[in-house]
Amino acid sequence: MNNTFTNINKLSIFTLLLLAMLSTMSNVAIITAVPSLKEYFKDVANIEFYSRLMITLPSLAIGLLAPFLGHLIFKFGKKRSSVLAILIFVIAGSSGLYLDKIELLLASRALFGVAVASLMIVATSLVGDYFPVQMRPKYMSLQNAFAAFGGIILVTGGGALADIS
């Protein structure tokens, strides 16, 4: 984050990078927890299917709802939308700690996908708001590098947390 990004302060750039990293984080915890999930719900019929659905359901929600969420975000406001999406992200993302029914866990994963889609939309649209056209490719490169590095850290950390339950 050098002086090339003069129109925006470094804390704002860092915040945008963290927002973008949340989408990388979206499947980390669940992927590492699938074996434990299958064991915990071994008496549930079709648990193999449900456990795979746990991984893909957020992506399905993102794909189906993102176009509509974009319109809602621009009506509701980006700041409010991002705060609400982060709140939903935290509640739905931590639902494995307090939900004990597979159906509720699946619903929370779908809601989690809505939060991730909202954060992706906000993070991308803020790039257009904050950076002049000639600076966007440089920032997007930084964002991709940051997300990739964050993914390595988060996958490793998620695996370690899954090992200790």
BELDA-V329081 format. One record per helix or strand of 2 or more residues. SS is the DSSP state (hx for helix, st for strand). FROM is the first residue (numbers start at 1). TO is the last residue. Records with the same first field share a line. If there is no record, write none. Layout:
# BELDA-V329081
SS = FROM-TO + FROM-TO
This chain:
# BELDA-V329081
hx = 10-25 + 28-40 + 47-76 + 78-93 + 95-97 + 102-130 + 133-163
